[in-house]
């Protein structure tokens, strides 16, 4: 029986001897299974196998999302919320997927636009989060937040995170934001060290348009998945909405979201 995915691209950082060895092993395994291994990042692939951690997975997802290439991750990073298959199980996990035993899950993205006066200075996407934060000056910034044109609050803080459900277990979680299940149609807004005790994380519909306008900021920056960076000026506006594109993640048999949380976050561990 031919493999469920025939044309496969392998993606991994070549700065690690361990990852290079895994890529060689996987390339040989795929060839034995009758798959065509394409150059890294090939956009006409049926499947992208990403070897590394969540950072490598994020970069690959941002590169391939417009081409609707599904991804599966082999974890050789640290926590690995997005990389389902462990290194020791990679042949068994990928083999099951090639045999047709898999599920596909779609993950929401943010479309981000930075507007300065009447001009767009940056357009990008974010799978995990968009962040406005203070830069090297180390001083609080002040901004106004609006949802669908309605004023929500004006806040002085180190910044604010707008996270997707995928990103709710990343930077936003470290900032005491809520965990959103991947199918929840919402984004979460998490203030960073706000200069008030009343500012709390809030979740909004992913159909909302979120606008963050800088009021006072000697040095502010916007980050997107930790991979795209832009310097901001006072009166700049960051406009965020759900993208029409989705990232398609391929899960091996036995994948369960809450099992992943238990493993990665150490829930239910005995002392």
C-alpha positions in Angstrom: 0.0 0.0 0.0 1.4 3.4 -0.9 2.1 5.8 2.0 -0.6 8.2 3.0 1.9 11.1 2.4 4.3 10.5 -0.4 6.2 13.8 -0.9 7.7 14.8 2.4 10.0 17.6 3.4 12.3 17.3 6.4 13.0 20.4 8.5 15.5 20.8 11.4 18.3 23.0 12.6 21.6 21.7 11.4 23.5 23.2 14.2 22.9 20.2 16.4 24.7 16.9 15.9 21.7 15.1 17.5 19.2 16.7 15.1 21.4 16.0 12.1 21.6 12.3 13.1 17.8 12.2 13.5 17.3 13.8 10.1 19.6 11.2 8.4 17.8 8.4 10.2 14.4 9.8 9.1 15.5 10.3 5.5 16.6 6.7 5.3 13.4 5.5 6.9 11.2 7.5 4.5 13.1 6.2 1.5 12.6 2.7 2.7 8.9 3.4 3.0 8.8 4.6 -0.6 8.5 8.3 0.1 10.1 11.1 -1.9 12.2 13.3 0.4 12.1 16.9 -0.8 14.5 19.7 0.0 13.9 21.5 3.3 10.9 23.8 3.2 9.6 22.6 -0.2 6.1 24.1 -0.5 4.8 21.4 -2.8 5.2 18.7 -0.1 2.3 16.5 1.1 3.7 16.7 4.6 6.5 18.5 6.6 8.2 16.5 9.3 9.9 19.0 11.8 12.7 17.7 14.0 13.4 20.0 17.0 11.5 22.0 19.4 8.5 24.3 19.4 10.6 27.2 18.0 11.5 25.2 14.9 7.9 24.1 14.6 6.7 27.7 14.8 9.2 28.9 12.1 8.1 26.0 9.8 4.4 26.6 10.3 4.8 30.3 9.5 6.7 29.4 6.3 4.3 26.7 5.1 0.9 27.9 6.2 0.1 29.8 3.0 0.8 26.6 1.0 -1.4 24.4 3.3 1.3 21.9 4.0 0.5 19.9 7.1 3.1 19.4 9.8 4.1 16.8 12.3 6.8 17.4 14.9 9.5 15.1 16.4 10.5 16.6 19.8 14.1 17.2 20.3 13.7 20.4 22.2 12.7 21.1 25.7 9.0 21.2 26.5 7.5 20.6 23.1 3.8 21.3 23.2 3.6 21.2 19.4 5.9 18.3 18.7 4.0 15.1 19.4 6.4 12.4 18.6 9.3 11.6 20.9 12.8 10.9 19.5 12.8 7.3 20.5 9.4 6.7 18.9 9.9 8.6 15.7 10.0 5.7 13.3 6.9 4.1 14.9 5.0 7.4 15.0 5.9 8.4 11.5 5.3 4.9 10.3 1.8 4.9 11.7 1.0 8.2 10.0 2.3 6.9 6.7 0.0 3.9 7.2 -2.9 6.3 7.4 -3.4 6.2 11.2 -3.4 9.9 12.1 -5.7 12.8 12.8 -5.4 16.4 11.5 -6.1 19.4 13.7 -6.5 23.0 12.4 -5.0 25.8 14.6 -6.0 29.4 14.3 -3.5 32.2 13.4 -3.4 35.9 14.0 -3.1 38.4 11.2 -1.2 41.4 12.4 -0.8 44.9 11.0 1.1 47.8 12.4 -0.3 51.1 11.3 1.7 54.4 11.5 -0.4 57.4 10.7 -2.2 56.1 7.6 0.4 53.7 6.4 1.0 50.1 7.1 4.6 49.5 8.2 4.3 45.7 8.8 2.0 42.8 8.0 2.7 39.4 9.5 1.1 36.4 11.1 1.4 34.7 14.5 0.6 31.2 15.5 1.4 31.6 19.2 1.2 35.3 20.1 1.6 38.9 19.3 3.4 41.0 22.0 3.8 44.7 22.5 6.5 45.3 25.1 9.0 47.8 26.4 12.4 47.8 24.8 15.9 48.5 26.2 14.8 51.6 28.1 13.1 49.5 30.7 10.3 52.0 31.2 6.6 51.3 31.3 4.6 51.9 28.2 1.1 53.2 28.0 -1.5 52.0 25.5 -5.2 51.9 24.8 -7.0 48.6 24.0 -10.1 48.5 21.9 -12.2 45.5 20.8 -14.3 45.8 17.7 -14.0 49.6 18.0 -15.1 49.7 21.6 -12.7 51.2 24.1 -11.7 48.6 26.8 -9.0 50.2 28.9 -6.0 52.5 29.0 -3.1 50.8 30.8 0.5 51.4 31.9 2.5 48.2 31.9 5.5 46.4 30.6 3.3 45.4 27.6 0.5 43.0 26.6 0.3 39.6 25.0 -2.4 38.6 22.6 -2.3 34.8 22.3 -4.1 32.2 20.3 -5.2 28.9 21.9 -1.9 27.4 20.6 0.0 30.2 22.2 -1.9 30.0 25.5 0.6 27.4 26.7 3.6 29.5 25.7 4.6 33.0 26.8 1.1 33.8 27.9 1.1 30.9 30.3 4.3 32.3 31.9 2.5 35.6 32.4 -0.4 33.9 34.3 -2.7 33.7 31.3 -5.4 31.0 31.0 -4.9 27.8 29.0 -7.3 27.7 26.0 -8.2 24.3 24.4 -7.2 24.5 20.7 -10.8 24.2 19.5 -12.0 27.2 21.6 -12.7 30.1 19.2 -11.0 32.7 21.3 -7.9 34.8 21.9 -6.6 35.7 25.3 -5.2 39.1 26.2 -2.6 39.1 29.1 -1.2 42.3 30.5 2.5 42.2 31.4 3.3 43.6 34.9 0.5 46.2 34.7 0.8 49.2 37.0 -2.6 48.5 38.6 -3.9 45.5 40.7 -7.2 45.4 38.7 -5.8 44.5 35.2 -6.5 40.8 34.6 -6.2 38.5 31.6 -9.4 38.4 29.5 -10.5 36.1 26.6 -12.4 37.4 23.6 -14.0 35.9 20.6 -11.6 35.1 17.7 -14.0 37.0 15.5 -13.0 40.2 17.2 -10.7 42.9 15.9 -8.2 43.8 18.6 -6.5 47.2 18.4 -3.7 48.4 20.6 -2.7 52.0 20.3 0.5 53.3 21.8 0.0 56.5 23.9 3.4 57.0 25.6 6.5 54.9 24.8 10.1 56.0 24.6 11.1 52.6 23.5 8.5 49.9 22.5 8.6 46.9 20.3 6.2 44.3 18.8 7.1 40.6 18.6 5.3 37.9 16.7 6.0 34.3 17.7 9.4 35.6 18.8 10.5 35.5 15.2 9.3 38.8 13.7 10.3 42.1 15.4 9.3 45.7 14.8 10.2 48.9 16.6 7.2 51.0 17.5 6.6 54.7 17.9 4.0 56.7 19.8 0.6 56.7 18.1 1.4 53.4 16.3 -1.5 51.0 16.2 -1.3 47.2 16.2 -4.4 45.7 14.7 -5.0 42.0 15.2 -7.7 39.6 13.8 -8.1 36.0 13.0 -6.4 34.9 9.8 -8.2 33.2 7.0 -5.4 30.6 6.9 -4.9 27.8 9.5 -2.0 25.7 10.4 -2.7 22.0 10.0 -1.1 19.7 12.5 -0.9 16.0 11.9 -1.2 13.9 15.1 0.0 10.3 15.5 -2.3 7.6 16.9 -3.0 8.0 20.6 -2.6 11.8 20.7 -4.7 13.4 23.4 -4.5 17.1 24.3 -5.0 16.8 28.0 -2.5 13.9 28.1 0.0 16.3 26.6 -0.8 18.9 29.2 -0.4 16.4 32.0 3.0 15.3 30.6 4.4 18.8 29.8 3.1 20.6 32.9 3.7 17.8 35.4 0.0 17.4 36.4 -0.9 14.4 38.6 2.7 13.6 39.4 3.3 11.8 42.6 5.7 13.3 45.1 
